[in-house]
Each structure stands twice: as C-alpha cells, then as structure tokens.
Amino acid sequence: MTTPEMNALNRKNAALCVVLTGAGLLSACGTSFAPRTDMTSPVAPQVQALVEANREYPRWEDFPRGTPAPEPTQIAVEVNTLRVSAGALNGEAARIDWQTSGDATTFAREVRERVAATPVSPVTAQTQAEIEARIRAARERGRAPPPINRQ
C-alpha cells in the first residue's frame, strides 16, 4: 500500500533522475562543439591565425552607443505641448457646424445644384435600359454560329 508521502518521494526521485540525465547528456555534447584545428591540414596555420585574430570579437566598443533616456523635464515639456495641441484641435473641432442649422429644403436644393454642376462621365449617365441593351447585344455577339451542313 502506498501513501501520499511515498508518491511524493517517488515523483521527486524521478524528477531528480531526469535532471541528472539531462545534465549528463548536455555536458557530453559540450565537448563536441569545442573548436579544433587539424594540424596536419595544409591550411591549419592560416585557420589558426584567423581564429587568434578574431578571438576577442565582438567587443563592447564595436557596438553602437544607445541614446540616453530623456530627462523627466523634457518628457514633461513634450506632454504639455501635446496637451496644448490637443486643446487647440478640440477648439477647432468645436467651431465646425456639424449639423445643418438651416432649412432642410434649402440644403437639399444646394446639394442638388452642386451635384448638377459636377460633370459626369458618359458611361455613368447611361440608364438601366441602355445597360441592359448593351448586355443583350454582347450576349448575341458571344453566341456560337450555327453548325455547318456538311452534306
């Protein structure tokens, strides 16, 4: 019969075995990534010279310097500038007449006059009947010719 304490102990032991096995496998792989130069190779001196020349790379001096964080006073100035700009924008938006305050008939007449004054392309001015007539003509042109009598 197993007790909860025994189950917890078994789980801890299993977890410890997994961790130790993983650490052993990783330590065994670590040596395989160590750089080695075959000294019998004819290019070995050149390879070793390149490795030695670049052993210290990259250095911190080679990285670009970051920009320093802005001062709190500079941030406060920019926030206040944004607040002033937002206030000015709100003032401009408040001055816009968003609703038609005049007579609706007068407004509709003015809109019709503006639409009539705008030139319309000939294709847009076609009526529905003209469009349907063009469609019928296109279908007629697309119909296959009658079969040829081969007798």
Order of alpha helices (4+ residues) and beta strands (2+ residues): alpha-alpha-alpha-alpha-alpha
